[in-house]
Structures are given as structure tokens and as C-alpha cells.
Amino acid sequence: MAQDSQQLREHLLQTDSGFRQLAEQHQELDARLHELSRLDYLSQPERIEAANLKKRKLRLKDRMHDILRRHADPQTA
């Protein structure tokens, strides 16, 4: 099952520009969060930024999962 999901994800990354854009945005947010996590101390603005990035990243992930779910079972769309 996980193999099918990964194959579908790879297929959508290659064929669906909207899905690819969501994945790229998710990766950019993840990279910024990684930068922040490497700091010894986060200022108040950086803590707020990190919290907002996590929320945005989760929203993107939810949207990507919705797309995957619709493509995995088109009858539920």
C-alpha cells in the first residue's frame, strides 16, 4: 500500500503542476524550519516565524494528501 502511495506521489510530481508546486512550497518551508532549528537561540520573532511555518507546512501537507486521496480513489472525489 505504501509503495502504491509513493508511486502515485512520484507520478503527480511529474504530471500535476499544482501538486508539484505544493510539494516545492512544502520543501521550502521545511528548509527554513531546518535553518531555524540549527540556531542555539530563537528570538521572539523567530519563534513566531517557526510556529507560522509549521502551520503553513501542515496546511500544504493536508492539501497534498487530499489530492493523493482523490487520485487514489477517484470515485470519492
C-alpha positions as CSV (number, residue, x, y, z in Angstrom):
1,M,0.0,0.0,0.0
2,A,2.8,2.5,0.9
3,Q,4.6,1.6,-2.3
4,D,1.4,2.5,-4.3
5,S,1.1,5.8,-2.5
6,Q,4.8,6.6,-3.2
7,Q,4.4,5.8,-6.8
8,L,1.3,7.9,-7.1
9,R,3.1,10.8,-5.4
10,E,6.0,10.5,-7.8
11,H,3.6,10.4,-10.8
12,L,1.8,13.5,-9.6
13,L,5.1,15.3,-9.1
14,Q,5.9,14.6,-12.7
15,T,2.4,15.3,-14.2
16,D,0.5,17.7,-12.0
17,S,1.9,21.2,-11.8
18,G,-0.3,22.2,-8.9
19,F,0.7,19.2,-6.8
20,R,4.4,19.9,-7.7
21,Q,4.0,23.5,-6.6
22,L,2.6,22.5,-3.3
23,A,5.4,20.0,-2.8
24,E,8.0,22.6,-3.6
25,Q,6.5,25.1,-1.2
26,H,6.4,22.4,1.5
27,Q,10.1,21.7,0.9
28,E,11.0,25.4,1.1
29,L,9.2,25.8,4.4
30,D,10.9,22.6,5.7
31,A,14.3,24.1,4.7
32,R,13.6,27.3,6.5
33,L,12.4,25.4,9.6
34,H,15.6,23.4,9.5
35,E,17.6,26.6,9.4
36,L,15.8,27.9,12.4
37,S,16.2,24.6,14.3
38,R,20.0,24.9,13.9
39,L,20.1,28.1,15.9
40,D,21.1,27.9,19.5
41,Y,18.5,30.6,20.5
42,L,15.4,31.8,18.7
43,S,14.3,35.4,19.2
44,Q,10.6,36.1,19.7
45,P,10.1,36.9,16.0
46,E,11.9,33.8,15.0
47,R,9.7,31.7,17.4
48,I,6.6,33.2,15.8
49,E,8.0,32.6,12.3
50,A,8.7,29.0,13.2
51,A,5.2,28.5,14.5
52,N,3.7,30.1,11.4
53,L,5.9,28.0,9.1
54,K,4.8,24.8,10.8
55,K,1.1,25.7,10.4
56,R,1.6,26.6,6.7
57,K,3.6,23.4,6.2
58,L,0.8,21.3,7.7
59,R,-1.8,23.0,5.5
60,L,0.2,22.3,2.4
61,K,0.6,18.6,3.5
62,D,-3.1,18.3,4.1
63,R,-3.8,19.7,0.6
64,M,-1.3,17.3,-0.9
65,H,-2.9,14.4,1.0
66,D,-6.4,15.4,-0.3
67,I,-5.0,15.4,-3.9
68,L,-3.4,12.0,-3.4
69,R,-6.6,10.6,-1.9
70,R,-8.7,11.9,-4.8
71,H,-6.3,10.3,-7.3
72,A,-6.1,7.0,-5.4
73,D,-9.9,6.7,-5.3
74,P,-11.5,8.8,-8.0
75,Q,-15.0,7.7,-7.0
76,T,-14.8,9.6,-3.7
77,A,-13.9,12.9,-5.4
